[in-house]
């Protein structure tokens, strides 16, 4: 018996096939070979055509089935992880009405901020655990205000993972965790928020049926099974946003445990039982994959839009012909602190961590006689580490103090400079595992189908492959550089110092 997991990102669609009995990954793949295009019709906007997600999902399915050598008949369950906070809208025939407004789109910031004040900060933080901010509900309000004819044709609103599941099964449904990430869920009432729907003027019928995260959510239909090269009838049995799923993939399920990612965006994600919110909603709290009203588990999410995308930008524009390992080697040849060169990695839309400020990527202290492109390589990675540190300081005020951070051995954690600098500056031990989001989705499908009888059984095959311990001497050098970086940031966004 085998399990198939997908991770629908904004850069690529990843897939993995796990052998259920051992938890061993039989094959993994990604499509496209380069990065999927993000359309920006106006500054601050970010859209993708959901049809592109599907075509790449089809391509990567064929790739991993072929690489694994298994029979498609052996796949017993499908799990889906997806980029959070996106908005897909469809009509009654399940036709997509417009490009998806994805997570890093900033057009709805003012709408969400106004809702935070109008509904009331205390009400929002008590019931939604967040400001409506720049999340899915505020994006839907933007369509209502700016595309009223299209809005009138909407039958259902979905997150990206809901769309993928709909393409497979024909069923339109969502989860509590998904609704909470869109700021549609009322934790006090344990239902879709009547307060938010009434404020924005949304009809309750727009919200799909709510299903369990770990459960059969529909079966693969004949037509999409033919496209995917799979057998019809496979249950889709797990669905979660990419960051709750990444934490799940690393077995981060209990209060106090911490997970991290550093792909296009960077995330620190901690689990707590106590719904204690940041008053400015700079870090956010959602229902974790194992949340139940009688036994709550909340995920506290720090998201930095501009992390791996900065590294990607440098590779394309400053290091033509070099791959990431070669760039990492250049960075490793520069001392900690980058000889004073500082980079702000904020150039990918409104940053929640900066209270939705629209900062830009910036460079400071460039000395033509000292700095070369190796300094840029290291300063970029250290700038991302500094952004993580800034956000962790906010999380520490909510009593989430990371002593151990778990991550998959992928993306920026493949860089020795990045992972060591993160350990040195935060004082946390970094543990890297042989896992990623698509493997987590496959394990989730195993729980949802009953192939696994317990969580411990689901995480057989999850191995810790590297431990990075902090170095106090390098930590002091980086702490000094961080103080300079923080001063640079506060000069660019003066209000953040007052925001605390």
N, C-alpha and C positions, 0 to 999 in steps of 0.2 A: 504494500500500500504506500502511495506517495501523496505529497501535498504540494500545491502550487500557490506561491505567494507573489503579489505584485506590489510595487511601490511607485505610485504615480506622482512624480515630481514635476517641477516646472522646467527642469533642464533635460530630463530623460525619464523613460519608463524602465524600471528594473524588474526582473523576475527571477525567482529561485524555485527549484524543485528540491524538496527534502524527502528523504526516506523516513517514513513515520516511525518505524521501529527503533532506529538509531539516532534520529535527529541529524543525520549527516546530510550535508548539502551535496546533491548529485550534480547540479549544474546551476550556473548563474549567468545572467546576461543583461544587457542594457541596449536600449534603442531610443534615439538614433545614435550613430557613431559620434557625431558632433552634438551640439546642444540644440534643443528645440527652440525655435524662435519665439520671443515675446514681443508682441506688437505694442507700440506706444503711440497711439494716434495723437495724443497731446502730452505735454510734459506732466509727469507724475502719474500717468495712466499705465496700466499693464494688463494686457489681454492675451488670451490664447484661444484658438479654435478647438473645442473638445474633440472634433473629428481627428485632429492631429494626435491627441492622446490615444484614441482608439486604434488608429493605423499603426502606431508604434507599439501598442500593447499586442496587437496581432503579430507584428514582426518579431518581438522578443519572445513570444510564446513559442513560435516555430523554432527559434534559435535554441531555447533551453530544452525543449523536448528532443531536438536532434542531438544536442550535446550530451544529454543525459543517457541516451540510448534506451530509455524506458518505453513501454507501450503506453500510449495515451489512455488506454483502458484502465491503467493502474492508478490514475489520479482520483483520489477519493474526496477532495475538498479544495476549495479556492478561498484565499484570503486577500483582502484589498487594503492597502494603506495609501494615503493620498495627501497632496499638498493642502494644507488647512486654509480656511477663511475665504476660499473662492466661491463664486456664485455662477451657477448654471441655471438658466431658465428655459422651460420647455412648454409647448402647447399641449392640447389634449391628445394629439397624435404622437406625443413624446419627441417632437421635432425641436431641435435647439433653435432659439429665436435670435440669439446674438452671441458674439464671442464671450467666453467666460471672463469675468472680472476677477483677477487672481489676487493672491495674498499680498503682493507688494504694490498694488494699485493704491494711490493716495487720494483719489477724487472724493471720497466720502468722509474725510477727516472732520471737516467743519460740521457735517450733518451729525456725526456721532458725538462730537463735543457739545453741540447744542442740545442733543437729547440727554446727555449726562446732566446738564444744568436744568433742563425743563422737567424731566422726570424726577430729578433730585439725586444728588450724589449718594446720600445715605440709602435711598431706595435701590439704586442701581447696584451698589456694592453689597447690600444685604441680600438682594434677590438674584442678581445676575452674577455677582462676584467680580464684576468688571464695569467699566464704562462701555456703552455701545461702540465707542471709538470708531476705528476704521475696519470694523468687522462686517460679516456677511449681511446682517440686518440693515446696517447703514448703507451698504452698497445697493441693496434692493430699493431702499428709499430714494437713492440717486436715480435709479431707473424710473421709479414712479414720478419723480419730479421733472426729469429731463427727457424721457422717452415714453410719454403717457400712452400713445397708441400701442406701442409694443407691450407696455405693462398690462394693458387691458387684455392682451392675448395670452398672458401667462396662466398656465394651469398649475404647475408645481415649480418650486424652487429647490435646488439641490446643491450639495457640495460636490467637488470633483469625484470623490469616491462613490457617491450616490449615483452619479451619472454612469460611471464604469459598470457598477452593478446592474443598473437599468439596462445598459446595452447587452449585458450577458443574459439577464433573467426576464426582462420585461416588467419587473416589479419596481415600483417607485417607493422607496422607503429610506429611512435615516435612523440615527441612533441618538440617545441622550447625550453622549459625548460630543457628537457632531453638532447637535443643536446648541449645546453650551458654548462651543467655539464660535458659533455664529451670533451669539448673544440672543438666542431665542428661548432659552430655558430659564424657568423660575425655580430656583433650588428650594425656596421656602414652600411653594405650593406643589413641587414635584410634578410639573407639567409645563407645556408650552406657555410662555408668558402672555397672559391677557393684557397686562399693563403695556408691554412693548408693542403688541399688535395694535392696541387701541391708539397709542401715541402716534405710530407711523401710519395708521390707517390701512393695515394689512388684513386681508380676510384669512381666517384660520384655515380655510380649505387649501391655501397655498402651501402649507406645511405637509410634507409626506407622512405616511404612517411611521410610527416609531417602533423599531425592533431592537432586540438585544444585540450587543456587540458580539457576543459569542453564541451564535445560534444560526440555524438555517434561515437564510434571508431570501431564498429563491433558488431555482435550479436553472442551469445553463440550457438555453433553448436550442432548437435544432439549427437555425440559421447562424447565430454567432458561433456555435460549436463547430460548424463547417468552416467558418473563417479562421478560427483559432486552431483547427486541426485537433480538436478534443472531442470526447464523446458527449453527447447530450445527457442532461440529467445530473451533472456534477453539482452538488450544492455549493453556493456561495455562503460561507459560514462564519465570516469574520470581516469586520470593517472598522477602521480607526484612522484618525488623522495622523500625519507622519510623525509628529513629535510624541504623542502618547504611544504610538506604535513603536517608535524607536526605543522608548523606555521599556515597553513590554518586551521587545526583542532582546534587551539586555537584562531581563528578569528584574527590572526596577518596578516593584509593585507595592512595596511597603513604606510606611512613613519614614522619612529621613533619608531614603535612597535617592541618588542623583544620577542622571544620565546627561550626555552631551552629544551634540552633532556639530559639524562644521562643514557643511556643503555650500550651496549657493548662499544660504543664510546660516547663521550660527545660533545655537540654542543650548541653554542650560535648563533642564527640566527636573524638578524635584517633586516628590510625593509627600503629601501631608493629609492628616485627618481633620485639621482645623481650618475652617474657611476664613483665614485672616488675610485681608486684601491690602494692597498698596493703594493709598488714598488717591494717587494720581493715575492709577491703572497703567503704570509703566511696565510692570510685570503682571502677568495675567493668570487667572485661575480657572481651570475647566474641570469637567468630570473626567477622571482617569478611566482607563479601559475596564477596570474592575470596580468602579464606583457603584454602590447600592445605597439607597436612602437610609437603610437601617445600619449600614456599615460603610460610611462615606470614605472615598479615596479621591482626593483632588490633586490634579497636576498643576504645579506652579511653573509657569512658562516665561522664561526670559528669551526674547527673540531679538537678534541683531540682523537686520536685512543685509548689511554690507559686509560680508565676511569672505567666503570663498569666491564670490563674484569679483572682489578686488584682486584676489590672486589670479583669477581667470583673465581679468582685464590686463594685468601686468604681462601675463604670458603672451597674450595676443599682440600687445602694443609695444612692449619693451624687450621681449625675449623671443623674437621670431626664430623658429627652428629648434627651440629648446623645449623639452618636456618638463613636467613638474619635478621629477627626481633631480634633473640637472639644475633647475632653479633652486631647489632645496639645498643642493650642494653649494651653490653660490652664497646662499643665506648663511650656511654653516661656517663659511670662511670669514664672517664678520663678527666682531665681539658683541656680547649682550649689550643692549642699549643703542646699537646701530650708530655709534659715534655721534649721537645727538640728533640724528634724523628722525622726524616724527611724521606719522601718517594717520589721518582720521579715515576710518573705513566706511564712512557714511555717505554713500552716493547711490542708493538703490531705493528711493522712496522715503516716505515718512517713517521715522524711527519711533516705535512705541516706547522704547527704553528712554528716549529723550522727550517723552510726553508729546509724541507725534510731531516733533519739529522736523522740518524738511532741510536737513543739513546736506552738505556736499562732501565728497571726498577731497581732502586737502593735505598739503605737504608743508612742513615747517622746518626751519633750520638747515635748509639745503646749502651746503658749502661746496662750490665747484672744485676746490682744491683738495677736498677730503673724500667726498662721496662718489661712488660709482654705482653701477646697476646692482651689484651684490648688496650694497646698503639698502637699495630700494626693495630688494627681495626680502631682506631681514626686517626692515622697518615696517613693511606691509604686514608680515606675520606677527610681529610684536604689536602693531597697532590693533590687530584683531584680538590678540590676547588682552590688551589694555581695555578694549571694549567689553570683553567677557568680564574682566575684573570690575569694571564700573557697574555692570549689571548685577554681579554677584554681591556687591556691597548693598545694593537695594534689597536683594533676596535675604541677606543676613538680618536686615531689620524685621523680616517676617519670620525669624528664627529658623531659617534654612541655611545652615553653615556647612558647606561641603568639605568633608575630610577625605572622601574618596569620590572620584568622578569616573563613571563607566562610559565607555564609548566603543563604537565599532572601529575596527582597524581599516578605516577608509577615509576618503576625502582628505581634509587637512590634517587629520590625525596620522596620516602617513608621513608627515614631515617631522623629522626629529627636532627641528628648531621650534616648531609650533607647540608640539606636545610637551617638550621639556620646559619651554618658557611659560606655558600655562601652569604646569606644576610648580615651577620656581616662584612665580608671582603670587599664586593663590595659596601656596602651602599645601595643596591637596595632592594626594597620590592619584595618578591616572592609571586606570586599568583598561586595557584594550582587549576586545573579544572578537572571535571569528563570526561576527554577525553583522547583518545590515537590515534595513527596513523590509525588504522583500522576504528575507528569511523569517523575520518576526511575523509577517502576515501569514506565512505558511504555517508557523506554529499556532497562530491564532485559529486558523482553519481547523487544525487538528483538535483543538479544544472544542470548537463550535460543532464539529461533526461527531464528537465523542470518541475519536481515535485515541485521544489522551484522556486518561481517567483522573489526572491530577496535574497541577502546575509543575511539580518536580519532574514528572514524566515528560511534560512538554519541553523541558529545557535540557533533556539529555542531548548530548552533542554540542552544547554551548560551552566553549573552552576559552579560558583566559590565556591569551598568547603573549602579552607583554605588560609589565608593570613599570611605570615611570615615577620615580621618587623625587621630591623637590630637593633642590640644592640651595642652602641658606645663603651662600656667598653670591651666587648669581641672582638670587631673590632680592638681595639688597640693591644690587645694580639696577635690576628691573624696577624696583620700587621707586628709586630716584627718577628713572626715566618715565615711569607712570605718572609721578607727580608733575613732571613737565608736560606730559601729554594731556593730563587733566586740565592744567592751566590753559593750554592751547585750545582745548574743547570749550572751556568756559568763556574764553574770549570770543569764540565764534558764535556761541549760543549763550549769551549772558544770563538769560532767565533760568537756566538749569541750576545755577548755583543757589538761587532763591528757592527753587522747587524742592531742594533737599534730597 
